[in-house]
Amino acid sequence: MARFIVVVVVLVAIALLANKYLLGDGDAPPAKGKAAAKQDDAKGADAKGADAKADAVVEDAEELAVDAAAEKAAAGGPAPEFPAEDAGEEAAADAVASADVDTDLEQEPGIEPKLDAAADLPAPGEKITKMLPAETVQLSDPSLTAGIPGEGEITLEEMEVWLAEPKNHVVLKPELPLGLKAGEAEMKGLDENPLTRAKIELGRQLYFDPRLSSDASVSCASCHAPETGYAAATKFGVGVEGQEGNRNSPTAYNRILSGAQFWDGRAASLEEQAKGPIANPIEMSNTHEACIECLRGIPGYVKQFNLVFEDGLTIDNVAKAIASFERTLVTGPAPWDYYTELDNFQQQYAADIEDLDALKEEDEELYDEYMALKKASDDHPISESAIRGGKLFFSEQAGCTACHLGANFTDEKYHNLGVGMDAKEPDLGRFVISNEEIDKGAFKTPTCRNVAQTAPYMHDGSQATLEEVVEWYAKGGHPNAWLSEKVKKLELSDQDKADLVAFMKEGLTGELPQVEEDRLLPDAEVAKEKAEEELKEEKAEAKAA
């Protein structure tokens, strides 16, 4: 009974604050169902009309609470008990009194008060999240991947306090950093799986947690580690009991710009990709059912899933959380990005910048823009060799942009380069998925951003260095019946080859986000023992006092 009253209090408070926001100056968050109709009728009304609208939203919040209770009962829980009418009114009054809270979000007022960290709430999930105003954030922001504040294993108390912060449930509108920003329109999966800090943090924990595997020895990070560019330094991926796959581990960064995943594109989305390795007998060697049962035994996961998702802990939601974390893994601006920004400006305003003193006098704004671009480029230096390599990369002579184009330097398509086609039984790649003759031996074009960090190269890890990769392209790949028409022998000098390597190593390497790898949840038994020990200490201190 008491627990359900707390639920109603929280939902009513959030509904009232959503209504308060609707009466303010910002764009109203989308309303649904009966509440939407009532809010539409109340638009443009006087104070009396505004009060009527507040009553309408409260009614809708109560309706959501009833629905949530009914769903819980249908799922096997106890029959809901409803609070007395006067108790609901008293809760609503208390909620209004606590409506204004201080947050560090730079957005319109109206965000709801903190959730009750001590309450064992049923899942408000996406219904609550949709009531909150969105926040624009750059994906390189380190706060997104810093984890729940603290040291050592995450305690339930730390987690509940963090989850009670409203900003952690706000839908994020991501922006990409310089370089990748030109590809912002190509971001994938956000409509189906919106980002929130709480969802990203849950995905971070899962990404680094080996308990997703059958013997708790392999995590996502085992084959896609931060220190190796979210790829692996091994020729093939290595799974449970040291089993080897037959393909190199592709990088996990900049996946927000990619739809289909894996070398052969067999996963239609990042969410689908996230589920695959869990049940793969060579990788995590688990089953989805066993994985969920394991996570269900870790209270911290259950609480987070119930708050982040309306339907709680499921394998699809595990995939959504991991995919959300992976979408934050983007490469930062590289020296080439700063160089091209400055170079484009210099070409456009060549006459103006010949006399900087005059420019400063006549157009101070343009002068300041130029000086800012110059400083940014100076702070991220690039060698003459890398600059030559960049120009060669984009030229017809090298032809690299036949496949490596766009903000992420990939066309996201599949090509046969002849790699591995001299084997007795070659890997046929995309053909196995598409059954199209043209796709035999074709594999997805990888990004060239931060490529220096992801050796070895090619789908089979057969080329250990970027120097080998350039030599492979220069000789025109390995001839076979399905060789891509875009792969041709190149006339490159030794200096040309060195310059191309310098461009990829130096010019295209940007910073990756700082990610907390070690802050994970303890096992249930460990958490129980720790809680009991803390309780004993508290009792001893109380007795001593």
C-alpha positions, 0 to 999 in steps of 0.5 A, spaced: 500 500 500 505 504 502 509 503 496 503 504 491 502 511 494 509 513 493 508 511 485 502 515 485 506 521 488 512 521 483 507 520 477 503 526 479 509 530 481 512 529 474 505 530 471 504 537 474 511 539 472 510 537 465 503 541 465 507 547 468 512 546 463 507 546 458 504 553 460 511 556 460 515 559 454 518 553 451 516 548 446 511 543 449 513 536 450 509 531 446 502 529 450 499 523 448 492 520 450 486 523 454 491 528 456 493 531 450 486 532 448 485 535 455 491 540 454 489 542 447 482 544 450 485 548 455 490 552 450 489 559 450 485 559 457 485 564 463 487 562 470 481 558 471 483 554 464 490 553 466 487 550 473 483 545 469 488 543 465 492 541 471 487 537 473 487 534 466 494 532 467 493 529 474 488 525 472 492 522 466 498 521 471 493 517 475 491 513 469 498 511 468 499 509 475 493 505 475 495 502 468 502 500 471 499 497 477 494 493 473 500 491 468 504 489 475 498 484 477 497 481 470 504 479 470 503 475 477 504 481 482 499 482 488 493 485 486 493 493 487 491 497 493 489 504 491 490 510 496 484 514 499 482 520 495 484 525 500 491 521 501 492 522 493 490 530 494 495 530 500 500 527 495 499 532 490 499 538 494 506 535 497 508 534 490 506 541 488 510 544 494 516 541 491 516 542 484 522 547 483 528 544 483 535 546 482 539 542 476 545 543 472 542 542 466 542 548 461 534 548 459 527 550 460 525 550 467 519 545 468 524 538 470 521 534 475 523 533 482 528 528 484 525 521 484 525 517 491 531 514 491 529 509 497 522 507 494 522 501 490 519 504 484 515 499 479 518 501 472 516 508 470 521 507 464 519 511 457 513 514 459 516 518 464 522 520 460 517 522 454 515 528 459 521 531 460 524 536 455 530 534 451 537 536 452 542 537 446 549 534 448 556 533 444 557 525 444 565 527 446 562 529 452 566 525 458 560 525 463 556 521 458 561 515 459 564 517 466 560 512 470 556 513 476 560 517 481 564 513 486 570 508 487 570 501 487 564 497 485 557 500 485 553 500 491 546 500 491 545 506 495 550 510 490 546 507 484 539 509 487 542 516 488 544 517 481 538 515 478 534 519 482 537 525 478 532 528 473 537 529 468 539 522 467 532 520 464 532 526 459 532 524 452 539 526 449 539 530 442 546 528 440 551 532 436 557 530 433 564 533 434 568 537 428 570 532 423 564 527 424 559 533 424 558 533 417 555 526 417 550 528 423 544 527 418 547 519 417 546 518 425 542 511 426 537 508 431 536 514 435 528 514 433 527 507 435 532 507 441 533 514 444 539 516 448 539 518 456 544 518 461 541 512 465 541 508 459 548 509 457 550 508 464 547 501 464 550 499 457 557 501 459 556 497 465 554 491 461 559 492 456 565 491 461 561 486 465 564 479 463 558 476 467 554 476 460 558 470 458 557 463 460 563 462 464 564 470 466 570 470 462 569 474 456 565 481 456 564 486 450 570 489 451 574 483 451 574 483 443 573 491 443 577 494 448 578 502 449 586 501 449 586 498 442 581 502 439 575 498 441 578 493 436 582 487 438 590 486 437 589 479 435 588 476 428 581 473 430 576 475 436 578 470 442 572 468 446 570 463 452 576 458 453 580 461 448 576 459 442 578 463 436 573 466 430 575 466 423 574 474 422 578 480 425 574 484 431 571 490 427 572 497 431 566 499 436 567 506 435 563 511 430 557 506 430 552 511 430 553 512 423 552 505 421 546 501 420 548 494 418 553 491 423 559 486 422 564 485 416 558 482 412 552 486 415 548 480 417 546 485 423 541 490 421 542 494 427 547 496 433 542 493 437 541 486 433 549 486 433 549 487 441 545 480 442 549 476 437 556 475 441 552 473 447 549 467 444 555 465 439 558 459 441 565 461 440 564 468 443 560 468 449 558 461 449 551 463 453 544 463 451 540 469 452 535 466 457 541 464 461 544 471 460 538 474 463 537 469 469 544 471 471 543 479 470 536 478 474 540 475 480 544 482 480 539 487 484 542 493 481 541 491 474 534 489 476 533 496 479 536 500 473 532 496 467 526 497 471 527 504 471 530 505 464 525 501 460 517 500 461 518 492 460 524 491 465 530 486 464 529 483 457 535 481 452 532 486 447 533 491 452 540 489 454 541 490 447 538 497 447 543 499 453 549 496 450 547 499 443 546 506 447 553 506 450 556 504 443 553 510 440 557 515 445 564 512 442 566 517 437 572 519 434 574 526 436 577 532 431 583 529 428 589 534 426 586 533 418 580 536 420 583 542 423 587 543 418 582 543 412 578 548 416 583 553 416 585 551 409 578 552 406 578 559 410 584 561 407 582 559 400 576 563 401 578 569 404 585 569 401 585 577 399 583 579 406 588 575 410 594 578 406 594 584 411 591 582 418 592 589 421 587 591 416 582 586 416 582 587 424 581 594 423 575 593 417 572 586 420 574 584 427 569 578 427 572 575 420 579 576 423 577 573 430 574 567 426 581 566 422 585 567 428 581 562 432 582 557 426 589 558 426 590 557 433 586 550 433 590 548 427 597 550 431 594 546 437 593 540 433 599 540 428 600 535 422 606 534 418 607 536 411 608 528 409 601 527 412 598 533 408 601 530 402 598 524 404 591 527 405 591 530 398 593 524 395 588 520 399 583 524 395 586 524 389 584 520 383 591 517 383 590 514 389 583 513 389 582 511 396 575 515 396 572 510 391 570 507 398 573 511 404 569 517 403 564 521 407 565 524 414 567 517 417 571 515 411 567 509 409 561 508 404 558 503 408 558 498 402 561 491 401 567 490 396 571 484 394 579 486 395 581 479 393 583 478 401 583 471 402 581 469 396 587 465 394 585 460 400 582 453 398 575 455 401 575 462 401 571 466 406 565 469 401 563 474 406 557 478 404 555 473 399 552 468 405 547 474 407 545 476 400 546 470 396 548 475 390 554 473 386 557 480 386 558 479 393 562 473 393 568 475 397 566 482 399 566 485 406 564 492 409 569 498 408 572 500 415 572 507 417 579 510 416 578 514 422 583 512 428 585 506 424 592 507 426 589 504 433 586 498 430 591 493 427 591 488 424 587 489 418 582 486 413 577 482 415 581 476 416 587 480 420 592 478 415 595 485 414 599 487 420 601 494 419 598 500 415 604 500 410 602 493 408 595 495 407 598 501 402 602 496 398 596 491 397 592 497 394 598 499 390 599 492 387 591 492 385 589 487 390 589 479 389 585 478 382 579 473 382 573 473 379 569 478 383 574 483 384 571 490 385 572 494 379 574 500 384 580 496 386 586 497 381 593 497 380 596 504 383 602 508 380 605 510 387 612 512 389 615 510 395 614 517 398 607 517 396 606 510 400 609 513 406 605 520 405 599 516 405 601 512 411 602 518 415 596 521 413 592 515 416 596 515 422 597 522 424 592 526 420 586 521 422 587 520 429 583 524 434 581 523 441 576 517 444 572 519 449 574 517 456 570 511 459 570 508 466 571 501 465 572 498 472 566 501 476 561 495 475 556 492 480 557 486 485 554 480 485 548 479 489 552 475 495 557 480 495 552 486 495 549 482 501 555 481 505 557 488 504 550 491 506 550 486 513 557 488 514 555 496 514 549 494 518 553 491 523 558 497 523 552 502 524 549 498 530 556 498 533 557 506 532 550 507 535 551 503 541 558 506 542 554 513 542 
